[in-house]
């Protein structure tokens, strides 16, 4: 077995790939979504003045991303046997 050594920056090469594929169970995905929702609420409460001034931009981003996700979901539902 070869020893694992850090590169010149002191970072281990195996840790560099942050986008490795992995699978979550349904309850882990629910926990992940809950975590993101709570984080979003916390940020919204803390930066309420900033989000109040940029509410139209946030609303447009929400509508566009929701429409995209609904379209992808609908397309995948049509492909089911």
MOBEL-V775191 format. One record per helix or strand of 2 or more residues. SS is the DSSP state (H for helix, E for strand). FROM is the first residue (numbers start at 1). LEN is the number of residues. If there is no record, write none. Layout:
BEGIN
[[SS/FROM/LEN] [SS/FROM/LEN]]
END
This chain:
BEGIN
[[H/13/4] [H/26/21] [H/48/6] [H/55/25]]
END
